[in-house]
Amino acid sequence: MLTPGTKFPEVDLFDFQDKAVHLISFFIQGYLWCGVGVKKAQVSAKNPRIWQNFMLFGILAGVVLESLQQFIPFRSFELMDMIVNGLGAGMGLLGYLKWPFIKFILE
């Protein structure tokens, strides 16, 4: 996401394609991050503190990456990208709570 804009291929399949890429990539990041570094005692949908932390991390990662893009050649900051990043991270979190297939639990 911090690659210069000239390094991306010109592919224009549909409107808002870049937003779909942001949503999917942050969904995957959010989903996978939920299974990393969790102690067995914390794995529960009833433990809101840990899930709030994962959501905060997902949003913070989106804000930081989007903010850093303004310093990369041929890239720019977009508020809508930041919003879609947070939405994707949240969807990944909800997906993990519903279907927790990946678990990297620390003992």
N, C-alpha and C positions, 0 to 999 in steps of 0.2 A: 503494500500500500504506500510505501514511501519511495517508489520507483519513479524516475523522471517520466513525464507524460509521453515523451517520444518513444519510449520502450514498449508501449502497448500497441497491439495490432489494431487496425481500423476495422472493427466489426460492428455493424449496426443492424441487428436483427429485429428489434422492436423498440418502441418508446420506453424510456425509463430503464433501459438495460443496465446502466451503471448502478441504479438503485437496487435492482434485483441481485446484482453481484455483491453489493454491500450487505444486503439482507441475508443472503445465503452464507457468506463467509462469516458474518458475526453470529449467525445461528449455529454454525458448526463450532466456532470458537466457544460460544456460551455453553453448548451441550457438552463438549469435551472437557471444558474447564471445571464443570460441576463434578466430574468424576475423579478429579485430581486432588490429592492432598486432603481427603476427607477422612476423619477418624470414624470408626464404626459407630460410636456413640452419637455421632452427629448426623448420620444418614437417616433422615426422617423428614417427611414433608411437614411435620409438626414442629420443626425447629426453624423458626423464621429467621433467626439471626444469621445463620450460615448462608441461607439463600439470599438474604439482603446483601450480604458481603459479595456473593457471586454476581448479583445484579449490579452492584456499585462498581465492581471491577470491570464488568462488561461495558458499562456506560463510560467509565473513566478511560478505558482503552480506546473507545470510539472517539471521545473528545480529544484525547492527546494525539492520536494518529491523524485525525482530520485537521487539527490545529497545526501540526508539523508540516502538512502538505503545502502550506503557503510559502515555505522556505525551499521547496523542491522545484527545480526548473520545469516549466510547462504544467504545473499542477496548481490547484487553487483550493481554498477553503470554501466549503458549502455547508450551510446550516442543515439543509435537508439530508445530506449524507450523514451528518452527525446524528440526526433523529432516527434515520433508518438503521444506523449502526446499533443504537440503543434498543430499537425495536427487535432487531435480529438477535441481540444478546438475550433480551427478555424471552423471546420465543424459544431460544435454545434452552434456557433455564426451565421454562414450562414443559418443553419436550422431554427434558431429563427427568423432571418430577413424574411425568406420565409414563415414560418408557426408559427406565435407567439401565440400559444394556451395558454401558461402559462403566466399570468401577475400578479405580486404582486406589484402593483403600489402604491408608497407612495404619500400621498396628501401633 
